[in-house]
Amino acid sequence: MIPLQIRGSRRSRTHNGLRRAVGPGWDTVILGSGPVGLTAALIAARSGRVLVIMPRRATGAAPLRIDCVPAALLALFIELGLHPAELGASAIHTHRLVAWSGATPEATRAAPTVHILRPKLERGLLEIARAHRNIGFVIGATLETLPSATLVLDATGRRAVTAERRYCPVNPAILFSVIARGAFSRAQQAFRMASLPTGYAYRLGISEFLMVGLVEGRDQSRSSNGTVPERLRRLGAGWLLDGMPSGTSTPARGGVASVQWTSGSGPVVRIGDAAFARDALASQGIANGISGALCLFEAADAGDAYIRRTNGEIVSHLGTLQRLVADCAYREHAFWAHYAGFLVRARGSVPTPLDLGIVPRRPNVTSI
């Protein structure tokens, strides 16, 4: 064990049905220091002592990325000490421009959302957590050396280090994105999306940045070449680039973008993407991950309520994706046809995949 300074009260506490440990041990241990893990740490620290296990990784500036979150989530960030302006939020958006079942973009209404810079959210939450007297940090602890705690949470994202299995498509969707800097109006910042024969693409922005993401099946992306803007123009979605300064785009954060969930056995609870990672096509992953994690600290039957909630969300999300794929103009193309088949098979495997669990070994991948 790495020696740590113990701070805060050691009194026994109970919070909405969750028993807190007594003595020198940690009440909550959280693996991972992303937005979901840090938000859970700040909530847990209100009623106990929290240890956050940070991953070993190179230091340096995080790649730029713009995320879309429900406007209502800003209230929680403010409560935690983060002002929307610190996150780059510059407008509330209620309309989207979408070309999904056809080639012509149409304006649609949507629930109020805000666009934020992901690195600013991560840095802001980390600064607040580091200053909290009930939260400690350690870097690179192994699963075998974790200290005892009343509650252990895995917030390691899609890596899901405590899972036995990960359920995902054989041909997962991969995100490639670029960001351009400039001065952009509220209309230019609005969310835009287009279906493509090989996947889909979207755009969103804040006052200083616009981000365009191209999501393609891994098999389809391997046969692609050129920059993201070049590929979008070839695929007939050049309108997503309207108003972006030419020649100024830089690559941004990417990675797997299709749905994934996990299973395992044991005493650790997986939260956020470690439990259930949504497809970027129909998700607001940060908001849903945070909401699910908070369920562990709000419900009287916290563990059971969390499992019911997350399994229900998996079924609901898969149903939403099925409807979107059925309405896609390119549903007969290979990527969409294979994804549709995966979704049908996936819904049949959902009733029991998500249990509380930790198995200290590398997770297997179950491609459906």
Phi, psi and omega in degrees: 000140174279127181296135181231146174283127180271124181237153174093178185286152176249014181291150174287134181224152174234133181228108177049047173092353179260119180284133179261145184289155176251145176104195189282350182288170178276143176284319180226134172244131183237123175273120179105148184227038173276185182302319181292314180297317182289323177296317177298322179297317181293325177289315181296328183290349177290338185227013180181182183261136189235136173245125178255124177266110181270146180286155172280118179203161181294141177280165181137174183290135177288146179299146178296143175200138177252130179243151178256125180230154176299140180303327181296336181293337180299330180298320178293317179299319177297318179300325180280347178112012179252120177276143180307324181297330178292340182263000181086003180295126184234352181195155171260129185250134180236002179229151177228156176246114191229134171239092187246302180273356178207179184275344184269124179294139178232141178280132179229152176275150180214162175300147183303129179229164178228143177259131183229158175274119183301315180300325179291323177296314181297315181294319181296315179295321180295317179298317180294317181294320180296331181275351184282132185291341182260007183240128174245161182229148171216149184252126169075024176294146179270162179299326182289340184251015179296139176288161178289150180200157176294322183223128176240126183243136174260109178240043184269016176070206184297342176296326176044064191297342181259006183273150172276323182220149172240131181256120185203167179291155174297322180246082184292154176278137182243134180266130170240131185219158175225153178232136177244142179257144180176206175238115190237138180286168178300320179296321179291331181284341187300150182293134176228147181210146179219138172280151182224160177299332184256001183158235177201168179221154179213166179215143173203163183201174170236186187297333184253344185221147168238137178240134174242127179244134175247119181248115181231155172300146181304318180296320180291322183292332181294336180263005179268159174210162182097174179285167178302312178301319180297318181294320179296320179295319179296327182274002177084019180243033180297339180296339176292344182263357182302130178087354177277133178301131182284142175076009183245002184283141177236147180300143179239185182294138178229211179126187181294138184234357181271170185293147178206142170218171190229166173217162180180183180222149179126193191267359183266140179258123176273137181231164179061216181295340178293334177265312187206108178260121183279156171290134179300341180298325185219048186219158164228076194303317181299312183298316181290324177295317178294316181300317179295319180296321181296333178302330181291342182247003184241329185275147178294319177255066195308307184298310180296319179297321180294316180297314179300316182298312185291318177298321177297321179292324177299311181299315181297316181294318178298322177295319177298316179297321178300317179294320179294317179296320180297332182267356184288138181296337184248028186298340179276348180287160191304312183301311184289322179297318179292322180293321178299318178296319177300317183296322178297312180292324183295320181297332179283348182253005187282328191308329184233017186283334188257102174239164174295132183188146171219128170230115189285067174205166183297131183289147173276157177252125175253101179273129185257000000 
